[in-house]
Amino acid sequence: MIYEIGRIVLKTKGRDSNKPAVVVDIIDDNYVLIDGFVRRKKCNIAHLEPLDKTVKVKKTDKTESIKKILTKEGFKVKEKIIKKSPRKPKEEKKEKKPKKEKKEKKKTTKKSKK
């Protein structure tokens, strides 16, 4: 089988397209578990392109160790740049306007007609 454990592959579909990964486990004939510069997940082999290189990995290896192996093999992926939102100017304290005094209404009493 082309996809054995430790095979370096390129993801061809989805958000992780053109990113390198390593086959960590074989699930069945159509799916493998990949990890590396992609999220560790089950992937269809139709969405992968195998490369000639293989490395020694275990299923229990952490993502960081697999990334180090890939960088030693010469693969580089841009890291996410976290943009900081610009500081908003502090709002000036608004002065409260004094409430207008209400005019007193003249009270009128209704006189009953007898």
VENPERA-V529420 format. One record per helix or strand of 2 or more residues. SS is the DSSP state (hx for helix, st for strand). FROM is the first residue (numbers start at 1). LEN is the number of residues. If there is no record, write none. Layout:
BEGIN
ss=SS from=FROM len=LEN
ss=SS from=FROM len=LEN
END
This chain:
BEGIN
ss=st from=7 len=5
ss=st from=20 len=7
ss=st from=31 len=6
ss=st from=41 len=4
ss=hx from=45 len=3
ss=st from=48 len=7
ss=hx from=63 len=10
END
